[in-house]
């Protein structure tokens, strides 16, 4: 089905695999998507969390995406789907299609010798590409990107402006790099010297990013000292994330904003590291582990761990500790009052003569 700025609910239901609650509304036209608070009669919204059901009374949307077993009465047609949030994401794509690349090389771009270009490549203004770089089919490189010698970029990759790929970095297929991402800068490796100075350790490894990874703005992933720093297929890295040399990240991991991994941290599959989590390095975070925001991980975690706090502790214990901390001022006042009472009692104790 071709993208369209306007369609009827019957067409939208077919595209999303949804069941329309009011078949007579199949010809109602919609032309966009919006939040449940802001949607108009020409827009579609979604409801996936029951705690927002009360918002339906004021909702003005033309239709709403809801779970398959949703039974609450609503003032607008319902589109029943297995996963409303996913369907909403697909609806956004439908009503806001990305502009097609122009499949041209801008005259200001500089390409080194031995560069290999796939079919349908787009290279923007002032891009600099080193020698022997390989670009796959349908790669889009926006202005001011720099790609060093011998890098490899797979099919259908998208590099936004000011991305830098250092020498020998490898991207799989369908990788998205947001603005200012730097892959393959030198790892932070130095030998302390007797005179207090630091001798730089050459960083001669690389970075490998597997298929379907997205790395968001201003994140940095350092090259390995000798081998490779690797980001597993399907993983998503948020803004301002720092991945140090020799780290490995498994498949479908989530690293939220300002996560920092020290060298040789190994993150398993389907791990979630919330904002500002830090790992001390030379440790392993097991598959499916979850670390809440600001957790400081200073030891390896077995698969399925749920931790929080610093130093990291079991999430349930961390929540109890956090609740107890809030009571400390009151407990301190009570403790001081008890101290005063004890001192008063001691001062009132009769003095006994020693015989």
C-alpha positions, 0 to 999 in steps of 0.5 A: 500500500502506498503512503498517503497523506489522507486515507479512510479508516478502512484502509488504515485498518487494513494496513495495520491489521486492525479490526474496526469496531464500527464498520460503518465508519470505514469511509471516515477520512483521517490524515495524521496522528497525535497524542490522546490529549491533542488529537482532532477528528482528522487524526488517530491516537492510541491507548495501550495503558488502562490508567489513561482510560479516563482521558477518553471522555475528552478525546477528540480523535477520529479513531483510537488504536486499542488492545484486542480485548478492550471493552470500554465504551469510547466516543470514537471508532476503535481500531483493535490491534495486538500491540497498540503502541507498535501500530501507532508507530507504523501509523506515524511512518504511514502519515509521515514518510521519510523523504526519499534520498536523491541518490546523488553525490554532491560535487563538494564531497571528496572521495579517496582512491579505491572507494567502492559504491553500491547502487543508489548511494546518496552522499551529501555536501562536504562529506570526506571519504578515505581510501578503500572505503566500501559503501553498500547499496542505498546508503545515505550519508548526510553533509559533513560526515567523515569516513576514514580509510578502509571502513565498511558500511553495509546496505541501507545505512543512514549516517546523519550529519557530522558522523565520524567513522574512523579507520576500519570501522565496520557497519552491518546493514540498516544501521542508523547513526544520528548526528555527531556519533563517533565510532572508532576513536582511540580507546583511553589507554595509557601506561603510568610512568615512574615520573608521573607521565603517561605513555600512550598505548596504541589502539590498533583494533576497530569497532564492529556494529552489527545489523539494525543498530541505532546509535543516537546523537553525540555518542562515542564508541572507542576502538579496541586496543587490539581486537574489536569493540562490538555492538550486537544486532538490534541494539539501541544506544541513546544520546551521549553514551560512552562505550570504551575500548574492548567492550562488547554489547549483545543483541537487542540491548538498550543503553539509555542516555549518558550510560558509561561503560569502562573498558572491557565491559561485556553486556549480554543480550536484551540488557537494559541500562537506564539513564546514567548507569555506569559500569566499572569495567572488566566485568560481565552484565548477564543476559536480560539484566536491568539496571535502574537509572544512576546505578553504579555496577562494580561487579559482574551480574548473573543473567536476569539481574535487576539492580539499582543504587551504588554500589549496585544491589538487588532492585528490591533491596535498593527500593527499601534502602531508598525508602529508609533514606527518606526517614533518616532526618526523622530517625536522627531527631528521635535518636538525639531526643533519646540521647538527651533522655539518657543523659538526663537519666544518668545525671539524675541517678543517685550517687552510691558511695563505694565501700 
